[in-house]
């Protein structure tokens, strides 16, 4: 599986209709909603905002799409098929349409939405998906510098910390590094 590491944008005009697309990483449905609202706010006079997203959740992979008032299966579905075909996860691709007064037909709409989404994904940077896991642990103060160095080496981050008699930490790191990481701090 792969993820978008840097957002991509594209724009094209087809038979007087203007299509603008963005492809970006979103970790959950809340982030998808925020991204869609922000994209729509940039284009308040647009006629349609079709989108598709595919997220990895605790229940499995969740794919969703919206045709945004276009004929069924002509806007969001081509975008979702593109996402699935590239095996992308935790991604949202949205396409805005400014209607140009000429009907494109169902085939034309599918090609326009899918083509613009493809251009945005081609413009985005793509990387490997790394499953992350959150872990709680408590360490002594003298271990904090070592923990910070170990986390940096495995691309982990400190999410939360509480300084008490000892330090309570919440860290996120690649799932395949958790066992090795915890063994270094076993007390």
C-alpha positions in Angstrom: 0.0 0.0 0.0 1.0 3.6 -0.6 0.2 7.1 0.7 0.4 10.6 -0.5 3.4 12.2 1.1 2.9 15.6 -0.6 -0.4 16.9 -1.9 -1.0 17.2 -5.7 -3.2 19.6 -7.6 -4.4 19.8 -11.2 -6.7 21.8 -13.4 -8.1 21.4 -16.9 -10.9 22.7 -19.1 -13.0 20.3 -21.1 -15.8 21.6 -23.3 -16.1 24.8 -21.4 -16.3 23.1 -18.0 -13.4 23.8 -15.6 -12.2 20.9 -13.5 -9.8 21.4 -10.5 -8.5 18.5 -8.5 -6.6 18.0 -5.3 -5.1 14.8 -3.8 -4.0 14.7 -0.2 -3.3 12.5 2.7 -6.1 12.2 5.4 -5.8 9.9 8.4 -9.5 9.8 9.3 -13.0 10.9 8.2 -12.7 14.1 10.3 -9.6 15.1 8.3 -11.4 14.2 5.0 -14.3 16.5 6.0 -12.0 19.4 6.9 -10.1 19.0 3.7 -13.3 19.0 1.6 -14.7 22.0 3.5 -11.4 23.9 2.9 -11.3 23.0 -0.8 -15.0 24.0 -1.2 -14.3 27.3 0.5 -11.6 28.1 -2.0 -14.2 27.6 -4.8 -17.5 29.0 -3.4 -19.1 29.4 -6.9 -18.3 25.9 -8.1 -21.2 23.7 -9.2 -20.0 20.3 -8.1 -17.5 18.9 -5.6 -17.1 15.1 -6.3 -14.7 13.2 -4.1 -13.5 9.7 -3.1 -11.4 8.6 -0.2 -10.0 5.3 1.1 -9.0 5.0 4.8 -7.4 2.3 6.9 -9.4 2.0 10.2 -9.6 -0.5 13.0 -12.5 -2.1 11.1 -10.5 -2.5 7.9 -10.3 -0.4 4.7 -13.1 2.1 4.2 -13.7 3.4 0.7 -16.3 6.1 0.0 -17.2 8.4 -2.8 -19.7 11.1 -3.8 -20.9 12.1 -7.2 -22.0 15.5 -5.9 -25.2 15.6 -8.0 -23.7 14.3 -11.2 -25.3 11.2 -12.7 -24.7 8.1 -10.6 -21.2 6.6 -11.0 -19.8 9.4 -13.3 -17.8 11.5 -10.8 -16.8 9.9 -7.5 -16.6 6.3 -8.7 -13.9 6.9 -11.4 -11.9 8.7 -8.7 -12.3 5.8 -6.3 -11.3 3.3 -8.9 -8.1 5.3 -9.6 -7.3 5.3 -5.9 -7.9 1.6 -5.6 -5.9 0.9 -8.8 -2.9 2.6 -7.3 -3.3 0.8 -4.0 -3.4 4.1 -2.1 -4.6 4.3 1.5 -5.4 7.3 3.8 -6.0 9.5 0.8 -8.7 11.9 -0.3 -9.1 13.0 -3.9 -11.6 15.8 -4.7 -12.6 17.3 -8.0 -14.4 20.6 -8.4 -16.4 21.3 -11.5 -17.4 24.7 -12.8 -20.2 23.9 -15.3 -19.5 25.4 -18.7 -23.0 25.1 -20.2 -22.3 22.0 -22.3 -23.4 18.6 -21.2 -20.6 16.0 -21.4 -22.6 12.8 -21.2 -21.9 10.0 -18.7 -18.8 8.8 -20.5 -17.4 12.3 -20.8 -18.1 13.1 -17.2 -16.3 9.9 -16.1 -13.3 10.7 -18.3 -13.2 14.3 -17.1 -13.4 13.6 -13.4 -11.1 10.5 -13.6 -8.6 12.3 -15.8 -8.4 15.4 -13.6 -8.0 13.2 -10.5 -5.3 11.2 -12.3 -3.4 14.5 -13.0 -3.6 15.5 -9.4 -2.3 12.1 -8.2 0.5 12.3 -10.8 1.5 15.7 -9.4 1.4 14.3 -5.8 4.4 12.6 -4.2 3.7 9.0 -3.2 5.5 6.9 -0.6 5.1 3.6 1.1 2.4 3.2 3.8 3.9 2.5 7.2 1.5 1.2 9.9 1.9 3.2 13.0 1.1 2.1 16.6 0.7 4.2 19.8 2.3 2.9 22.9 2.2 4.1 26.6 5.3 3.7 28.8 6.9 5.1 31.9 10.6 5.8 32.1 13.1 7.4 34.4 14.3 10.9 33.8 17.8 9.7 32.9 16.3 7.6 30.0 14.6 10.5 28.2 17.6 11.5 26.0 18.1 7.9 24.9 14.4 7.5 24.2 14.3 10.6 22.1 17.3 9.4 20.0 15.7 5.9 19.6 12.4 7.4 18.5 14.0 9.6 16.0 15.9 6.6 14.4 12.7 4.7 13.9 10.6 7.7 12.8 8.5 7.8 16.0 7.1 10.8 17.8 6.1 11.7 21.4 2.4 12.4 21.4 2.1 13.2 25.1 4.2 13.3 28.2 3.5 13.9 31.9 6.4 14.7 34.3 5.8 13.1 37.7 8.1 11.0 39.9 8.9 9.3 36.6 7.9 10.3 33.0 4.7 8.9 31.6 4.8 8.9 27.8 2.5 8.3 24.9 4.5 7.6 21.7 3.7 6.7 18.1 6.1 4.6 16.1 6.0 2.1 13.2 4.2 -1.1 14.3 7.1 -3.3 13.2 9.4 -1.3 15.6 7.3 -1.6 18.8 8.6 -4.8 20.2 12.3 -3.8 19.7 11.6 -0.3 21.1 9.8 -1.6 24.2 12.5 -4.1 25.0 15.0 -1.3 25.3 12.9 0.3 28.0 11.7 -2.7 30.0 12.1 -2.2 33.7 
